[in-house]
Amino acid sequence: VKSVVPFSEPFTVDPNNPPAEKDYDVYFKNLKEGITGKEDLEAPVTA
């Protein structure tokens, strides 16, 4: 099975067109007040 993604090519960001940085705090606040995305990381693992 061949992958379509050329792993030999390094990922480079175009300096003339950099990806927009997302404000995740605002993103999560728009979803639900109090959600920061850290809950899953800080939650005790009971598996």
C-alpha positions, 0 to 999 in steps of 0.5 A: 500500500503506497501512501499518497502523501510524499513523506520525503518532502518536508513540510514548509510554511510559505512565508508569504502566506503563513497559516492563520493562528487560531485563538483556541481560547475563543474557539472553545468559549464559543462552544461552551463556557469553561471548556479549554480543551485541557479537561481530558488531559487533566481528568484522572484515567480510570481505564 
